[in-house]
Amino acid sequence: KSMKVYENADFYRADGSFDAERAKAAYYELMEHHGYPIPEMLKGDDFWTLDFGLGNFTEVGMAGVFWINNEEHDYMGHEIYLLPGQMIPEHWHVKTAEARAKLEAWHVRHGSVTLFAEGEPSPGVEEVIPPIHRDIAMARKMQVVKPGEVGYLANPEERHFMLAGPDGAIVSEYATYHTMDALRFTHSDIKL
């Protein structure tokens, strides 16, 4: 059975504001589609959604939960949820007073993703990068990651982004400590 296809209007109120609760409901449907358990932590405020302020949630958006984010011992565990065809926009993580530049790896649990990172451009990459990023993305080396596989960054501060496959994706991220003030986006209109 294929994943439900959503319209962008499904996630915005009449005044144009993003409806985070409707977005959460769509992610619960994604979890049910993949047989992923929905623990209590995902039913509260620890489970968050973003449209990155671009007003185009079906193309650019995500949900997530930080299972752990430990500054003292410099590690984190994060789950990423993406609807079909949804992407996390190109970004990178810089060194701050609190943390070194974040290094990440992604373990696909369900669905699939295409990871984009810096390096030699992959053949056909222009046709795969969503239009909203095609003219600005610096990450043009593609890697398709399927369930049970792991993709990772070669270096800290490397620009990267992720695009979900036709069944969406549930991805475990393993990384060094995450701090929001270290996060930089290529797209100038992004707001968190």
C-alpha atoms as a printed R data frame, in Angstrom:
    type eleno elety resid chain resno      x      y       z
1   ATOM     1    CA   LYS     A     1  0.000  0.000   0.000
2   ATOM     2    CA   SER     A     2  1.347  3.400  -0.990
3   ATOM     3    CA   MET     A     3  1.763  6.267   1.430
4   ATOM     4    CA   LYS     A     4 -0.961  8.906   1.377
5   ATOM     5    CA   VAL     A     5 -0.221 11.938  -0.804
6   ATOM     6    CA   TYR     A     6 -0.838 15.299   0.877
7   ATOM     7    CA   GLU     A     7 -1.594 18.730  -0.543
8   ATOM     8    CA   ASN     A     8  0.351 21.691   0.788
9   ATOM     9    CA   ALA     A     9 -2.950 23.365   1.765
10  ATOM    10    CA   ASP     A    10 -3.572 20.478   4.207
11  ATOM    11    CA   PHE     A    11 -0.984 22.021   6.549
12  ATOM    12    CA   TYR     A    12 -1.934 25.710   6.572
13  ATOM    13    CA   ARG     A    13 -4.798 27.550   8.246
14  ATOM    14    CA   ALA     A    14 -7.026 30.066   6.453
15  ATOM    15    CA   ASP     A    15 -4.716 32.888   7.619
16  ATOM    16    CA   GLY     A    16 -1.702 31.134   6.031
17  ATOM    17    CA   SER     A    17 -0.110 30.059   9.329
18  ATOM    18    CA   PHE     A    18  1.463 26.611   9.636
19  ATOM    19    CA   ASP     A    19 -0.705 24.023  11.430
20  ATOM    20    CA   ALA     A    20  1.797 21.981  13.454
21  ATOM    21    CA   GLU     A    21 -0.923 19.709  14.869
22  ATOM    22    CA   ARG     A    22 -2.120 18.712  11.388
23  ATOM    23    CA   ALA     A    23  1.509 18.089  10.445
24  ATOM    24    CA   LYS     A    24  1.954 15.841  13.491
25  ATOM    25    CA   ALA     A    25 -1.143 13.887  12.478
26  ATOM    26    CA   ALA     A    26  0.391 13.282   9.034
27  ATOM    27    CA   TYR     A    27  3.579 11.998  10.643
28  ATOM    28    CA   TYR     A    28  1.563  9.639  12.854
29  ATOM    29    CA   GLU     A    29  0.023  8.316   9.628
30  ATOM    30    CA   LEU     A    30  3.573  7.869   8.257
31  ATOM    31    CA   MET     A    31  4.540  5.925  11.389
32  ATOM    32    CA   GLU     A    32  1.459  3.717  11.162
33  ATOM    33    CA   HIS     A    33  2.148  3.099   7.459
34  ATOM    34    CA   HIS     A    34  5.609  1.772   8.347
35  ATOM    35    CA   GLY     A    35  4.563 -0.118  11.501
36  ATOM    36    CA   TYR     A    36  6.675  2.234  13.639
37  ATOM    37    CA   PRO     A    37  5.617  2.393  17.310
38  ATOM    38    CA   ILE     A    38  4.373  5.741  18.608
39  ATOM    39    CA   PRO     A    39  5.692  6.084  22.193
40  ATOM    40    CA   GLU     A    40  4.300  8.645  24.637
41  ATOM    41    CA   MET     A    41  7.243 10.998  24.024
42  ATOM    42    CA   LEU     A    42  6.027 11.463  20.437
43  ATOM    43    CA   LYS     A    43  2.573 12.504  21.648
44  ATOM    44    CA   GLY     A    44  3.865 15.572  23.502
45  ATOM    45    CA   ASP     A    45  5.873 18.729  22.974
46  ATOM    46    CA   ASP     A    46  9.189 16.853  22.558
47  ATOM    47    CA   PHE     A    47  7.941 15.854  19.099
48  ATOM    48    CA   TRP     A    48  8.193 18.918  16.855
49  ATOM    49    CA   THR     A    49  7.489 19.863  13.247
50  ATOM    50    CA   LEU     A    50  8.934 22.586  10.999
51  ATOM    51    CA   ASP     A    51  8.060 24.132   7.658
52  ATOM    52    CA   PHE     A    52 11.245 26.245   7.845
53  ATOM    53    CA   GLY     A    53  9.131 29.370   7.330
54  ATOM    54    CA   LEU     A    54  8.893 28.762   3.586
55  ATOM    55    CA   GLY     A    55  5.161 27.963   3.460
56  ATOM    56    CA   ASN     A    56  5.750 24.864   1.346
57  ATOM    57    CA   PHE     A    57  5.587 22.050   3.886
58  ATOM    58    CA   THR     A    58  4.998 19.181   1.454
59  ATOM    59    CA   GLU     A    59  8.327 20.009  -0.215
60  ATOM    60    CA   VAL     A    60 10.404 21.494   2.616
61  ATOM    61    CA   GLY     A    61  9.629 20.318   6.134
62  ATOM    62    CA   MET     A    62 10.272 17.688   8.748
63  ATOM    63    CA   ALA     A    63  9.419 16.382  12.185
64  ATOM    64    CA   GLY     A    64 11.808 15.186  14.816
65  ATOM    65    CA   VAL     A    65 12.547 14.237  18.368
66  ATOM    66    CA   PHE     A    66 15.844 14.465  20.226
67  ATOM    67    CA   TRP     A    67 16.010 11.235  22.222
68  ATOM    68    CA   ILE     A    68 19.230 12.519  23.779
69  ATOM    69    CA   ASN     A    69 21.479 15.536  23.241
70  ATOM    70    CA   ASN     A    70 24.347 15.409  25.720
71  ATOM    71    CA   GLU     A    71 26.688 18.415  25.763
72  ATOM    72    CA   GLU     A    72 28.994 17.050  28.490
73  ATOM    73    CA   HIS     A    73 29.855 13.836  26.615
74  ATOM    74    CA   ASP     A    74 29.328 15.266  23.103
75  ATOM    75    CA   TYR     A    75 26.751 12.914  21.571
76  ATOM    76    CA   MET     A    76 23.154 12.919  20.438
77  ATOM    77    CA   GLY     A    77 20.430 10.623  19.155
78  ATOM    78    CA   HIS     A    78 17.732 12.173  16.975
79  ATOM    79    CA   GLU     A    79 14.886 10.718  14.942
80  ATOM    80    CA   ILE     A    80 13.917 12.441  11.691
81  ATOM    81    CA   TYR     A    81 10.501 11.981  10.056
82  ATOM    82    CA   LEU     A    82  9.878 12.981   6.427
83  ATOM    83    CA   LEU     A    83  6.723 12.701   4.357
84  ATOM    84    CA   PRO     A    84  7.005 11.430   0.759
85  ATOM    85    CA   GLY     A    85  9.142 13.792  -1.327
86  ATOM    86    CA   GLN     A    86  9.777 16.105   1.613
87  ATOM    87    CA   MET     A    87 13.240 17.556   2.161
88  ATOM    88    CA   ILE     A    88 15.330 19.052   4.928
89  ATOM    89    CA   PRO     A    89 16.891 22.138   3.302
90  ATOM    90    CA   GLU     A    90 20.610 22.494   2.695
91  ATOM    91    CA   HIS     A    91 22.477 23.447   5.847
92  ATOM    92    CA   TRP     A    92 25.697 22.955   7.774
93  ATOM    93    CA   HIS     A    93 26.884 23.158  11.382
94  ATOM    94    CA   VAL     A    94 29.707 25.459  12.514
95  ATOM    95    CA   LYS     A    95 31.869 25.423  15.624
96  ATOM    96    CA   THR     A    96 30.577 27.579  18.493
97  ATOM    97    CA   ALA     A    97 31.675 28.394  22.029
98  ATOM    98    CA   GLU     A    98 29.400 25.537  23.193
99  ATOM    99    CA   ALA     A    99 30.217 22.838  20.674
100 ATOM   100    CA   ARG     A   100 32.574 21.684  17.981
101 ATOM   101    CA   ALA     A   101 31.256 21.517  14.425
102 ATOM   102    CA   LYS     A   102 28.683 18.728  14.360
103 ATOM   103    CA   LEU     A   103 29.437 15.492  12.520
104 ATOM   104    CA   GLU     A   104 26.470 13.313  11.523
105 ATOM   105    CA   ALA     A   105 25.445  9.903  10.236
106 ATOM   106    CA   TRP     A   106 21.936  8.766   9.248
107 ATOM   107    CA   HIS     A   107 20.538  5.264   9.633
108 ATOM   108    CA   VAL     A   108 17.405  4.770   7.546
109 ATOM   109    CA   ARG     A   109 14.830  2.697   9.458
110 ATOM   110    CA   HIS     A   110 11.877  2.927   7.041
111 ATOM   111    CA   GLY     A   111 11.374  4.371   3.566
112 ATOM   112    CA   SER     A   112 14.386  5.852   1.825
113 ATOM   113    CA   VAL     A   113 16.278  9.110   1.453
114 ATOM   114    CA   THR     A   114 18.651 10.674  -0.993
115 ATOM   115    CA   LEU     A   115 21.463 12.410   0.865
116 ATOM   116    CA   PHE     A   116 23.206 15.321  -0.776
117 ATOM   117    CA   ALA     A   117 26.690 16.341   0.384
118 ATOM   118    CA   GLU     A   118 29.651 18.278  -0.919
119 ATOM   119    CA   GLY     A   119 31.962 16.591  -3.388
120 ATOM   120    CA   GLU     A   120 32.046 15.586  -7.027
121 ATOM   121    CA   PRO     A   121 28.531 16.183  -8.457
122 ATOM   122    CA   SER     A   122 26.635 12.975  -9.183
123 ATOM   123    CA   PRO     A   123 25.341 12.350 -12.702
124 ATOM   124    CA   GLY     A   124 21.724 13.541 -13.024
125 ATOM   125    CA   VAL     A   125 21.807 15.550  -9.795
126 ATOM   126    CA   GLU     A   126 20.210 18.614 -11.405
127 ATOM   127    CA   GLU     A   127 17.011 16.669 -12.126
128 ATOM   128    CA   VAL     A   128 16.798 15.335  -8.568
129 ATOM   129    CA   ILE     A   129 17.380 18.524  -6.548
130 ATOM   130    CA   PRO     A   130 13.977 20.105  -5.818
131 ATOM   131    CA   PRO     A   131 13.375 23.389  -7.687
132 ATOM   132    CA   ILE     A   132 13.454 25.431  -4.465
133 ATOM   133    CA   HIS     A   133 17.153 24.473  -4.041
134 ATOM   134    CA   ARG     A   134 18.323 23.810  -7.594
135 ATOM   135    CA   ASP     A   135 19.978 27.210  -8.107
136 ATOM   136    CA   ILE     A   136 21.490 27.592  -4.626
137 ATOM   137    CA   ALA     A   137 22.504 24.132  -3.393
138 ATOM   138    CA   MET     A   138 26.223 23.491  -3.089
139 ATOM   139    CA   ALA     A   139 25.771 19.859  -2.027
140 ATOM   140    CA   ARG     A   140 25.515 17.932  -5.314
141 ATOM   141    CA   LYS     A   141 26.971 14.524  -4.485
142 ATOM   142    CA   MET     A   142 24.026 12.118  -4.093
143 ATOM   143    CA   GLN     A   143 23.700  8.905  -2.134
144 ATOM   144    CA   VAL     A   144 20.455  6.900  -1.963
145 ATOM   145    CA   VAL     A   145 20.101  5.298   1.474
146 ATOM   146    CA   LYS     A   146 17.591  2.471   1.999
147 ATOM   147    CA   PRO     A   147 16.341  0.720   5.155
148 ATOM   148    CA   GLY     A   148 19.187 -0.706   7.216
149 ATOM   149    CA   GLU     A   149 21.806  1.399   5.432
150 ATOM   150    CA   VAL     A   150 23.802  4.309   6.843
151 ATOM   151    CA   GLY     A   151 24.914  7.501   5.117
152 ATOM   152    CA   TYR     A   152 27.280  9.976   6.709
153 ATOM   153    CA   LEU     A   153 29.153 13.226   6.232
154 ATOM   154    CA   ALA     A   154 32.831 13.028   5.352
155 ATOM   155    CA   ASN     A   155 33.689 16.224   7.241
156 ATOM   156    CA   PRO     A   156 32.234 18.612   9.806
157 ATOM   157    CA   GLU     A   157 30.911 21.907   8.374
158 ATOM   158    CA   GLU     A   158 30.024 20.144   5.121
159 ATOM   159    CA   ARG     A   159 26.839 21.444   3.493
160 ATOM   160    CA   HIS     A   160 24.187 18.763   3.173
161 ATOM   161    CA   PHE     A   161 20.488 18.086   2.804
162 ATOM   162    CA   MET     A   162 18.103 15.130   2.631
163 ATOM   163    CA   LEU     A   163 15.175 14.245   0.352
164 ATOM   164    CA   ALA     A   164 12.639 11.535   1.254
165 ATOM   165    CA   GLY     A   165 11.627  8.823  -1.187
166 ATOM   166    CA   PRO     A   166  8.063  7.969  -2.324
167 ATOM   167    CA   ASP     A   167  7.173  6.260   0.986
168 ATOM   168    CA   GLY     A   168  8.652  9.011   3.141
169 ATOM   169    CA   ALA     A   169 11.360  8.176   5.650
170 ATOM   170    CA   ILE     A   170 12.079  7.500   9.289
171 ATOM   171    CA   VAL     A   171 15.758  8.078   9.961
172 ATOM   172    CA   SER     A   172 17.901  7.745  13.097
173 ATOM   173    CA   GLU     A   173 20.634 10.346  13.300
174 ATOM   174    CA   TYR     A   174 23.806  9.682  15.272
175 ATOM   175    CA   ALA     A   175 25.935 12.753  15.845
176 ATOM   176    CA   THR     A   176 28.019 14.919  18.073
177 ATOM   177    CA   TYR     A   177 26.226 17.419  20.327
178 ATOM   178    CA   HIS     A   178 23.687 19.655  18.550
179 ATOM   179    CA   THR     A   179 23.164 23.327  19.300
180 ATOM   180    CA   MET     A   180 20.778 25.526  17.300
181 ATOM   181    CA   ASP     A   181 23.145 28.511  17.228
182 ATOM   182    CA   ALA     A   182 25.590 26.428  15.149
183 ATOM   183    CA   LEU     A   183 23.031 25.813  12.391
184 ATOM   184    CA   ARG     A   184 23.403 27.682   9.072
185 ATOM   185    CA   PHE     A   185 21.120 27.476   6.011
186 ATOM   186    CA   THR     A   186 21.906 28.170   2.369
187 ATOM   187    CA   HIS     A   187 18.363 29.424   1.628
188 ATOM   188    CA   SER     A   188 18.171 33.007   2.940
189 ATOM   189    CA   ASP     A   189 14.395 32.928   3.646
190 ATOM   190    CA   ILE     A   190 14.464 30.050   6.142
191 ATOM   191    CA   LYS     A   191 13.103 30.751   9.621
192 ATOM   192    CA   LEU     A   192 12.967 28.348  12.565
